[in-house]
Amino acid sequence: MTIFFVFWTWFGYFGFRIVHNFFYLKQPIHTSFVRSVAHPFLLLIIGQIVFNVGINEPTIPQLIGGSLTMMSGLIFIIGAHKALGKNYNTAIVNKTPPSLTTTSYYKIIRHPIYTGAIIMAIGSEILLDSLFVFLVYLSIPFIIWQINKEERELKEKFGLRWDALVHQTPYKLFPGLY
């Protein structure tokens, strides 16, 4: 039952991304599909489910905590997508946005979609009672590398406006931490 919930929640999120990118951003469907399928957290979850590796039956506290954590991450991601609107571009498109987003979660942290994905992945691993949660933590340096790449591009495009945003919103992923 938990495997079903985890799989369909991730599937729903990536379906949302594909539809959003195709209809709202007018990006080719293959671009969004490739980006979604190549998502490392999705690959981790699908791999665990398909090969039945590292999955145990969760306890009641794990069911409650994992579900709440996973859904919190998903809500965070969807709220950040909504705040970005047409400024959202998948990394595969490799375009900087036309303007800076400074509303909603972006008032608190600069990269809430990554934050939500990390939270959602941790919740998934709690629900699967998996030892593979360490792979989520090992992926964080790669996420930080991507964030730094994106921020260099934003600095190049927006200059002083970007510097002001960084000063106003000093945290990249987690308030008070990083």
DOVO-477094 format. One record per residue (C-alpha): residue in three letters; x, y, z; residue number from 1. Coordinates in steps of 0.5 Angstrom, whole numbers, m for minus. Layout:
! residues N
<residuo->ALA; X->X; Y->Y; Z->Z; num->NUM>
...
This chain:
! residues 178
<residuo->MET; X->0; Y->0; Z->0; num->1>
<residuo->THR; X->6; Y->5; Z->2; num->2>
<residuo->ILE; X->9; Y->3; Z->m5; num->3>
<residuo->PHE; X->3; Y->5; Z->m9; num->4>
<residuo->PHE; X->2; Y->12; Z->m5; num->5>
<residuo->VAL; X->10; Y->13; Z->m6; num->6>
<residuo->PHE; X->9; Y->12; Z->m13; num->7>
<residuo->TRP; X->3; Y->15; Z->m15; num->8>
<residuo->THR; X->5; Y->21; Z->m11; num->9>
<residuo->TRP; X->11; Y->22; Z->m15; num->10>
<residuo->PHE; X->8; Y->20; Z->m22; num->11>
<residuo->GLY; X->3; Y->26; Z->m20; num->12>
<residuo->TYR; X->8; Y->31; Z->m19; num->13>
<residuo->PHE; X->12; Y->29; Z->m25; num->14>
<residuo->GLY; X->5; Y->29; Z->m29; num->15>
<residuo->PHE; X->4; Y->36; Z->m26; num->16>
<residuo->ARG; X->11; Y->38; Z->m29; num->17>
<residuo->ILE; X->10; Y->36; Z->m36; num->18>
<residuo->VAL; X->3; Y->38; Z->m37; num->19>
<residuo->HIS; X->5; Y->45; Z->m34; num->20>
<residuo->ASN; X->11; Y->46; Z->m38; num->21>
<residuo->PHE; X->7; Y->44; Z->m45; num->22>
<residuo->PHE; X->1; Y->48; Z->m44; num->23>
<residuo->TYR; X->3; Y->54; Z->m40; num->24>
<residuo->LEU; X->10; Y->55; Z->m42; num->25>
<residuo->LYS; X->9; Y->52; Z->m49; num->26>
<residuo->GLN; X->15; Y->47; Z->m48; num->27>
<residuo->PRO; X->16; Y->41; Z->m53; num->28>
<residuo->ILE; X->13; Y->35; Z->m49; num->29>
<residuo->HIS; X->19; Y->31; Z->m50; num->30>
<residuo->THR; X->23; Y->36; Z->m46; num->31>
<residuo->SER; X->19; Y->36; Z->m40; num->32>
<residuo->PHE; X->18; Y->28; Z->m41; num->33>
<residuo->VAL; X->26; Y->27; Z->m41; num->34>
<residuo->ARG; X->27; Y->32; Z->m35; num->35>
<residuo->SER; X->22; Y->29; Z->m31; num->36>
<residuo->VAL; X->24; Y->22; Z->m32; num->37>
<residuo->ALA; X->32; Y->23; Z->m31; num->38>
<residuo->HIS; X->30; Y->26; Z->m24; num->39>
<residuo->PRO; X->35; Y->23; Z->m19; num->40>
<residuo->PHE; X->30; Y->22; Z->m14; num->41>
<residuo->LEU; X->25; Y->19; Z->m18; num->42>
<residuo->LEU; X->30; Y->14; Z->m21; num->43>
<residuo->LEU; X->32; Y->12; Z->m14; num->44>
<residuo->ILE; X->24; Y->11; Z->m12; num->45>
<residuo->ILE; X->23; Y->7; Z->m18; num->46>
<residuo->GLY; X->29; Y->3; Z->m18; num->47>
<residuo->GLN; X->27; Y->1; Z->m11; num->48>
<residuo->ILE; X->20; Y->m1; Z->m13; num->49>
<residuo->VAL; X->22; Y->m5; Z->m19; num->50>
<residuo->PHE; X->27; Y->m9; Z->m16; num->51>
<residuo->ASN; X->24; Y->m9; Z->m9; num->52>
<residuo->VAL; X->31; Y->m7; Z->m6; num->53>
<residuo->GLY; X->31; Y->m3; Z->1; num->54>
<residuo->ILE; X->24; Y->m3; Z->2; num->55>
<residuo->ASN; X->21; Y->m5; Z->9; num->56>
<residuo->GLU; X->14; Y->m5; Z->12; num->57>
<residuo->PRO; X->14; Y->2; Z->16; num->58>
<residuo->THR; X->11; Y->3; Z->23; num->59>
<residuo->ILE; X->5; Y->7; Z->24; num->60>
<residuo->PRO; X->9; Y->13; Z->26; num->61>
<residuo->GLN; X->13; Y->12; Z->20; num->62>
<residuo->LEU; X->7; Y->12; Z->16; num->63>
<residuo->ILE; X->4; Y->18; Z->19; num->64>
<residuo->GLY; X->11; Y->22; Z->19; num->65>
<residuo->GLY; X->13; Y->20; Z->12; num->66>
<residuo->SER; X->6; Y->22; Z->9; num->67>
<residuo->LEU; X->6; Y->28; Z->12; num->68>
<residuo->THR; X->13; Y->30; Z->10; num->69>
<residuo->MET; X->12; Y->27; Z->3; num->70>
<residuo->MET; X->6; Y->31; Z->2; num->71>
<residuo->SER; X->9; Y->38; Z->5; num->72>
<residuo->GLY; X->15; Y->37; Z->0; num->73>
<residuo->LEU; X->10; Y->36; Z->m6; num->74>
<residuo->ILE; X->6; Y->42; Z->m3; num->75>
<residuo->PHE; X->12; Y->46; Z->m3; num->76>
<residuo->ILE; X->14; Y->45; Z->m10; num->77>
<residuo->ILE; X->7; Y->46; Z->m13; num->78>
<residuo->GLY; X->7; Y->53; Z->m9; num->79>
<residuo->ALA; X->14; Y->55; Z->m12; num->80>
<residuo->HIS; X->12; Y->53; Z->m19; num->81>
<residuo->LYS; X->6; Y->57; Z->m18; num->82>
<residuo->ALA; X->10; Y->63; Z->m16; num->83>
<residuo->LEU; X->15; Y->62; Z->m21; num->84>
<residuo->GLY; X->9; Y->62; Z->m27; num->85>
<residuo->LYS; X->12; Y->63; Z->m33; num->86>
<residuo->ASN; X->19; Y->64; Z->m30; num->87>
<residuo->TYR; X->20; Y->57; Z->m29; num->88>
<residuo->ASN; X->25; Y->54; Z->m34; num->89>
<residuo->THR; X->27; Y->47; Z->m33; num->90>
<residuo->ALA; X->35; Y->46; Z->m33; num->91>
<residuo->ILE; X->35; Y->42; Z->m40; num->92>
<residuo->VAL; X->32; Y->48; Z->m43; num->93>
<residuo->ASN; X->38; Y->52; Z->m40; num->94>
<residuo->LYS; X->35; Y->59; Z->m41; num->95>
<residuo->THR; X->35; Y->64; Z->m35; num->96>
<residuo->PRO; X->28; Y->67; Z->m33; num->97>
<residuo->PRO; X->25; Y->74; Z->m36; num->98>
<residuo->SER; X->25; Y->77; Z->m29; num->99>
<residuo->LEU; X->26; Y->75; Z->m22; num->100>
<residuo->THR; X->21; Y->72; Z->m17; num->101>
<residuo->THR; X->21; Y->75; Z->m10; num->102>
<residuo->THR; X->14; Y->73; Z->m8; num->103>
<residuo->SER; X->11; Y->67; Z->m4; num->104>
<residuo->TYR; X->17; Y->62; Z->m2; num->105>
<residuo->TYR; X->22; Y->66; Z->m6; num->106>
<residuo->LYS; X->22; Y->71; Z->0; num->107>
<residuo->ILE; X->25; Y->66; Z->5; num->108>
<residuo->ILE; X->29; Y->62; Z->0; num->109>
<residuo->ARG; X->32; Y->62; Z->m7; num->110>
<residuo->HIS; X->31; Y->55; Z->m9; num->111>
<residuo->PRO; X->24; Y->52; Z->m6; num->112>
<residuo->ILE; X->23; Y->47; Z->m11; num->113>
<residuo->TYR; X->30; Y->44; Z->m10; num->114>
<residuo->THR; X->28; Y->44; Z->m2; num->115>
<residuo->GLY; X->21; Y->41; Z->m4; num->116>
<residuo->ALA; X->24; Y->36; Z->m8; num->117>
<residuo->ILE; X->29; Y->34; Z->m2; num->118>
<residuo->ILE; X->23; Y->34; Z->3; num->119>
<residuo->MET; X->19; Y->30; Z->m1; num->120>
<residuo->ALA; X->25; Y->25; Z->m3; num->121>
<residuo->ILE; X->26; Y->24; Z->5; num->122>
<residuo->GLY; X->19; Y->23; Z->6; num->123>
<residuo->SER; X->19; Y->17; Z->1; num->124>
<residuo->GLU; X->24; Y->14; Z->4; num->125>
<residuo->ILE; X->21; Y->14; Z->11; num->126>
<residuo->LEU; X->15; Y->11; Z->8; num->127>
<residuo->LEU; X->19; Y->6; Z->5; num->128>
<residuo->ASP; X->23; Y->5; Z->11; num->129>
<residuo->SER; X->29; Y->5; Z->7; num->130>
<residuo->LEU; X->36; Y->5; Z->9; num->131>
<residuo->PHE; X->37; Y->9; Z->2; num->132>
<residuo->VAL; X->35; Y->15; Z->5; num->133>
<residuo->PHE; X->43; Y->16; Z->5; num->134>
<residuo->LEU; X->43; Y->17; Z->m3; num->135>
<residuo->VAL; X->38; Y->23; Z->m2; num->136>
<residuo->TYR; X->43; Y->26; Z->3; num->137>
<residuo->LEU; X->49; Y->24; Z->m2; num->138>
<residuo->SER; X->45; Y->28; Z->m8; num->139>
<residuo->ILE; X->45; Y->34; Z->m4; num->140>
<residuo->PRO; X->52; Y->36; Z->m7; num->141>
<residuo->PHE; X->50; Y->35; Z->m14; num->142>
<residuo->ILE; X->43; Y->40; Z->m12; num->143>
<residuo->ILE; X->48; Y->45; Z->m10; num->144>
<residuo->TRP; X->52; Y->45; Z->m16; num->145>
<residuo->GLN; X->46; Y->46; Z->m20; num->146>
<residuo->ILE; X->44; Y->52; Z->m16; num->147>
<residuo->ASN; X->51; Y->55; Z->m16; num->148>
<residuo->LYS; X->51; Y->54; Z->m24; num->149>
<residuo->GLU; X->44; Y->57; Z->m24; num->150>
<residuo->GLU; X->46; Y->63; Z->m19; num->151>
<residuo->ARG; X->52; Y->65; Z->m24; num->152>
<residuo->GLU; X->47; Y->65; Z->m30; num->153>
<residuo->LEU; X->42; Y->69; Z->m26; num->154>
<residuo->LYS; X->48; Y->74; Z->m23; num->155>
<residuo->GLU; X->50; Y->75; Z->m30; num->156>
<residuo->LYS; X->43; Y->77; Z->m33; num->157>
<residuo->PHE; X->40; Y->81; Z->m27; num->158>
<residuo->GLY; X->47; Y->84; Z->m24; num->159>
<residuo->LEU; X->45; Y->89; Z->m18; num->160>
<residuo->ARG; X->38; Y->86; Z->m18; num->161>
<residuo->TRP; X->41; Y->79; Z->m17; num->162>
<residuo->ASP; X->45; Y->82; Z->m11; num->163>
<residuo->ALA; X->40; Y->86; Z->m8; num->164>
<residuo->LEU; X->35; Y->79; Z->m8; num->165>
<residuo->VAL; X->41; Y->75; Z->m5; num->166>
<residuo->HIS; X->42; Y->80; Z->1; num->167>
<residuo->GLN; X->34; Y->80; Z->2; num->168>
<residuo->THR; X->34; Y->73; Z->1; num->169>
<residuo->PRO; X->41; Y->70; Z->4; num->170>
<residuo->TYR; X->39; Y->63; Z->4; num->171>
<residuo->LYS; X->39; Y->58; Z->m2; num->172>
<residuo->LEU; X->35; Y->52; Z->1; num->173>
<residuo->PHE; X->34; Y->52; Z->8; num->174>
<residuo->PRO; X->32; Y->58; Z->12; num->175>
<residuo->GLY; X->38; Y->59; Z->18; num->176>
<residuo->LEU; X->42; Y->53; Z->15; num->177>
<residuo->TYR; X->44; Y->54; Z->8; num->178>
